[in-house]
Amino acid sequence: MFSTVSFLITLREAIEASLIIGILLVYVTKIDQKKYRKQIWIGTGIGVILSILSAVIFQLVLGGFANYEKVFEGFAMIIASLLLTWMIIWMAKASKNLRKEIENKVDKSIANQRKYGLLALALISVLREGIETVLFLAGVEAIEESFWVVLWSGILGIVVAVAIAIMIFYSGKKINLKWFFVITGFLLILFAAGMIAHGFHEFQEIGWFGPDTHWLQQYVWDSSNILNDKTTELGQFLRALFGYQDKPTWLELIVYLSFYIVLGAIFIVSRIITKRKLLKKEDTATCPLL
């Protein structure tokens, strides 16, 4: 078995971390400060080790909540979904100026003679992506219910990401990753919507939204005879990747659709704010006295 979602999450997160570390290494070489490369590699190594430790601790905590499995899994999926969505939105904004921002941080660290500045920068960059990945995979595991499948699929995603990063920085070519982040971002948004709806499904099973006779608990449709989400391979795949339910309740459908409505509103407001800022800059440029 293979977890496509786990693979996509670790692939994207590991590429982000690899790009940041790659930019750091390339830039210190470019400005003839190769002595700082050791700091960057040490910070990267510590970040990887702490990320693995956080995964182990998280699994131990998850085991400790065995008596409250549905509650824990429900919150884990909802939190992971919200964080995943925030990460995609942040990356869409930050990716345009990511290289410039990192280079500015390097310049400040070197100028201020911070002894372990670049080590800390590399460590925090890797650890942040690592902790995010641990939280995201916890949500995936709650849906797919197979720790080892999620684990090996995630490791494969990391290996492929590192290979891609090496190709980018050592091929001597500028590879545009815009479409990679657009496509993976789109797929992960679909997954996040399904995951947040599944989180509320866990709460339904423990009776947080009233008895089974409540209208929120009623099925909207039943397609289990056509595409069962537990017995058919396609149904299982769509359930894991997009949150497909053969018997969705009204609560799940409302949560699922509300996710897209809120996300769409955030994107629209964000675009309006960005356009206003650009117009303000243009007005200031033409009228410097303002």
Number of C-alpha atoms within 10 A of each C-alpha: 9 14 21 16 24 28 22 21 25 27 24 23 21 26 25 20 23 23 21 19 24 18 18 24 20 15 19 20 14 10 9 10 12 14 10 20 19 13 21 23 18 16 25 24 17 18 24 18 16 17 21 16 13 17 19 13 12 16 15 11 11 16 12 11 14 12 9 12 14 20 18 17 25 24 17 23 29 22 20 25 26 17 16 22 20 14 15 19 17 11 15 14 11 12 15 11 9 14 15 12 13 17 16 11 15 19 16 13 16 17 9 10 10 12 12 14 20 25 23 19 22 23 24 17 19 27 24 14 21 24 20 19 24 20 20 25 25 25 27 28 21 22 20 19 13 13 14 13 17 22 17 16 21 25 17 16 24 22 15 18 24 18 13 16 21 14 13 17 17 9 10 8 9 8 10 9 11 11 9 11 18 13 11 16 22 13 16 22 23 18 23 29 24 29 31 25 28 27 27 23 22 20 17 21 15 13 12 12 16 13 13 12 8 10 14 18 20 14 15 15 12 14 12 15 8 10 18 19 22 14 10 12 12 13 20 19 19 16 22 25 24 19 23 21 25 20 16 19 20 17 19 24 17 12 19 21 14 14 20 14 11 11 17 12 12 13 12 12 12 14 12 12 12 12 12 12 12 12 12 12 13 12 12 12 11 10 9 9 6 7
